[in-house]
Amino acid sequence: MSTLYIRDTEGGWHPITSLQGEAGRTPERGVDYFTEADKEEFLTRAMASLPSELWTFTLEDGSTVEKQVIVK
């Protein structure tokens, strides 16, 4: 495992021996972590921002289906 070092104001390096959050603090929904609705919204917005085109595909049975396809 790698050791992480920080530099003090005088230029000296010190290893960080542990990282610890506030004792007894309970994570808050929407503050410390994302809800499933948040994740879905992020994905929807990210996909909407990508360049895409509506393509029509013909299936083996002769039917067609339209899908958004991300293009470069």
Distance bins in CASP14 RR format, pairs under 12 A and 6 or more apart:
PFRMAT RR
TARGET T0000
AUTHOR 0000-0000-0000
RMODE 2
METHOD distances of the structure
MODEL  1
1 15 0 0 0 0 0 1 0 0 0 0 0
1 17 0 0 0 0 0 1 0 0 0 0 0
2 15 0 0 0 0 0 1 0 0 0 0 0
2 16 0 0 0 0 0 1 0 0 0 0 0
3 13 0 0 0 0 0 1 0 0 0 0 0
3 14 0 0 0 0 0 1 0 0 0 0 0
3 15 1 0 1 0 0 0 0 0 0 0 0
3 16 1 0 0 1 0 0 0 0 0 0 0
3 17 0 0 0 0 1 0 0 0 0 0 0
3 18 0 0 0 0 0 1 0 0 0 0 0
4 13 0 0 0 0 0 1 0 0 0 0 0
4 14 0 0 0 0 1 0 0 0 0 0 0
4 15 1 0 0 1 0 0 0 0 0 0 0
4 16 1 0 1 0 0 0 0 0 0 0 0
4 17 0 0 0 0 1 0 0 0 0 0 0
4 18 0 0 0 0 0 1 0 0 0 0 0
4 19 0 0 0 0 1 0 0 0 0 0 0
5 11 0 0 0 0 0 1 0 0 0 0 0
5 12 0 0 0 0 1 0 0 0 0 0 0
5 13 1 0 1 0 0 0 0 0 0 0 0
5 14 1 0 0 1 0 0 0 0 0 0 0
5 15 1 0 1 0 0 0 0 0 0 0 0
5 16 1 0 0 1 0 0 0 0 0 0 0
5 17 0 0 0 0 0 1 0 0 0 0 0
6 12 0 0 0 0 1 0 0 0 0 0 0
6 13 1 0 0 1 0 0 0 0 0 0 0
6 14 1 0 1 0 0 0 0 0 0 0 0
6 15 0 0 0 0 1 0 0 0 0 0 0
6 16 1 0 0 1 0 0 0 0 0 0 0
6 17 0 0 0 0 0 1 0 0 0 0 0
6 19 0 0 0 0 0 1 0 0 0 0 0
7 13 1 0 1 0 0 0 0 0 0 0 0
7 14 1 0 0 1 0 0 0 0 0 0 0
7 15 0 0 0 0 0 1 0 0 0 0 0
7 16 0 0 0 0 0 1 0 0 0 0 0
8 14 1 0 0 1 0 0 0 0 0 0 0
8 15 0 0 0 0 0 1 0 0 0 0 0
21 27 0 0 0 0 0 1 0 0 0 0 0
21 32 0 0 0 0 0 1 0 0 0 0 0
22 32 0 0 0 0 0 1 0 0 0 0 0
25 31 0 0 0 0 0 1 0 0 0 0 0
25 32 0 0 0 0 1 0 0 0 0 0 0
26 32 0 0 0 0 1 0 0 0 0 0 0
26 33 0 0 0 0 0 1 0 0 0 0 0
27 33 1 0 1 0 0 0 0 0 0 0 0
27 34 0 0 0 0 0 1 0 0 0 0 0
28 34 0 0 0 0 0 1 0 0 0 0 0
28 35 0 0 0 0 0 1 0 0 0 0 0
29 35 1 0 0 1 0 0 0 0 0 0 0
29 36 0 0 0 0 0 1 0 0 0 0 0
29 37 0 0 0 0 0 1 0 0 0 0 0
29 38 0 0 0 0 1 0 0 0 0 0 0
30 36 0 0 0 0 0 1 0 0 0 0 0
30 37 0 0 0 0 1 0 0 0 0 0 0
30 38 1 0 0 1 0 0 0 0 0 0 0
30 39 0 0 0 0 0 1 0 0 0 0 0
31 38 0 0 0 0 0 1 0 0 0 0 0
32 38 0 0 0 0 0 1 0 0 0 0 0
33 39 0 0 0 0 0 1 0 0 0 0 0
34 40 0 0 0 0 1 0 0 0 0 0 0
34 41 0 0 0 0 1 0 0 0 0 0 0
34 42 1 0 0 1 0 0 0 0 0 0 0
34 43 0 0 0 0 0 1 0 0 0 0 0
35 41 0 0 0 0 1 0 0 0 0 0 0
35 42 0 0 0 0 0 1 0 0 0 0 0
36 42 0 0 0 0 0 1 0 0 0 0 0
36 43 0 0 0 0 0 1 0 0 0 0 0
37 43 0 0 0 0 0 1 0 0 0 0 0
37 44 0 0 0 0 0 1 0 0 0 0 0
38 44 0 0 0 0 0 1 0 0 0 0 0
38 45 0 0 0 0 0 1 0 0 0 0 0
39 45 0 0 0 0 0 1 0 0 0 0 0
39 46 0 0 0 0 0 1 0 0 0 0 0
40 46 0 0 0 0 0 1 0 0 0 0 0
40 47 0 0 0 0 0 1 0 0 0 0 0
41 47 0 0 0 0 0 1 0 0 0 0 0
41 48 0 0 0 0 0 1 0 0 0 0 0
42 48 0 0 0 0 0 1 0 0 0 0 0
42 49 0 0 0 0 0 1 0 0 0 0 0
43 49 0 0 0 0 0 1 0 0 0 0 0
43 50 0 0 0 0 0 1 0 0 0 0 0
44 50 0 0 0 0 0 1 0 0 0 0 0
46 52 0 0 0 0 0 1 0 0 0 0 0
46 70 0 0 0 0 0 1 0 0 0 0 0
47 68 0 0 0 0 1 0 0 0 0 0 0
47 69 0 0 0 0 0 1 0 0 0 0 0
47 70 0 0 0 0 1 0 0 0 0 0 0
48 68 0 0 0 0 1 0 0 0 0 0 0
48 70 0 0 0 0 0 1 0 0 0 0 0
49 70 0 0 0 0 0 1 0 0 0 0 0
50 68 0 0 0 0 1 0 0 0 0 0 0
50 69 0 0 0 0 0 1 0 0 0 0 0
50 70 1 0 1 0 0 0 0 0 0 0 0
50 71 0 0 0 0 1 0 0 0 0 0 0
50 72 0 0 0 0 1 0 0 0 0 0 0
51 68 0 0 0 0 0 1 0 0 0 0 0
51 69 0 0 0 0 1 0 0 0 0 0 0
51 70 1 0 0 1 0 0 0 0 0 0 0
51 71 1 0 1 0 0 0 0 0 0 0 0
51 72 1 0 0 1 0 0 0 0 0 0 0
52 66 0 0 0 0 0 1 0 0 0 0 0
52 67 0 0 0 0 1 0 0 0 0 0 0
52 68 1 0 1 0 0 0 0 0 0 0 0
52 69 1 0 1 0 0 0 0 0 0 0 0
52 70 1 0 1 0 0 0 0 0 0 0 0
52 71 1 0 0 1 0 0 0 0 0 0 0
52 72 0 0 0 0 0 1 0 0 0 0 0
53 66 0 0 0 0 0 1 0 0 0 0 0
53 67 0 0 0 0 1 0 0 0 0 0 0
53 68 1 0 0 1 0 0 0 0 0 0 0
53 69 1 0 1 0 0 0 0 0 0 0 0
53 70 0 0 0 0 1 0 0 0 0 0 0
53 71 1 0 1 0 0 0 0 0 0 0 0
53 72 0 0 0 0 0 1 0 0 0 0 0
54 64 0 0 0 0 0 1 0 0 0 0 0
54 65 0 0 0 0 0 1 0 0 0 0 0
54 66 1 0 1 0 0 0 0 0 0 0 0
54 67 1 0 0 1 0 0 0 0 0 0 0
54 68 1 0 1 0 0 0 0 0 0 0 0
54 69 1 0 0 1 0 0 0 0 0 0 0
54 70 0 0 0 0 0 1 0 0 0 0 0
54 71 0 0 0 0 0 1 0 0 0 0 0
55 64 0 0 0 0 0 1 0 0 0 0 0
55 65 0 0 0 0 1 0 0 0 0 0 0
55 66 1 0 0 1 0 0 0 0 0 0 0
55 67 1 0 1 0 0 0 0 0 0 0 0
55 68 1 0 0 1 0 0 0 0 0 0 0
55 69 1 0 1 0 0 0 0 0 0 0 0
55 70 0 0 0 0 0 1 0 0 0 0 0
55 71 0 0 0 0 1 0 0 0 0 0 0
56 62 0 0 0 0 0 1 0 0 0 0 0
56 63 0 0 0 0 0 1 0 0 0 0 0
56 64 1 0 1 0 0 0 0 0 0 0 0
56 65 1 0 0 1 0 0 0 0 0 0 0
56 66 1 0 1 0 0 0 0 0 0 0 0
56 67 0 0 0 0 1 0 0 0 0 0 0
56 68 0 0 0 0 0 1 0 0 0 0 0
56 69 0 0 0 0 0 1 0 0 0 0 0
57 63 0 0 0 0 1 0 0 0 0 0 0
57 64 1 0 0 1 0 0 0 0 0 0 0
57 65 1 0 1 0 0 0 0 0 0 0 0
57 66 1 0 0 1 0 0 0 0 0 0 0
57 67 1 0 0 1 0 0 0 0 0 0 0
57 68 0 0 0 0 0 1 0 0 0 0 0
57 69 0 0 0 0 1 0 0 0 0 0 0
58 64 1 0 1 0 0 0 0 0 0 0 0
58 65 0 0 0 0 1 0 0 0 0 0 0
58 66 0 0 0 0 0 1 0 0 0 0 0
59 65 1 0 0 1 0 0 0 0 0 0 0
59 66 0 0 0 0 0 1 0 0 0 0 0
59 67 0 0 0 0 0 1 0 0 0 0 0
END
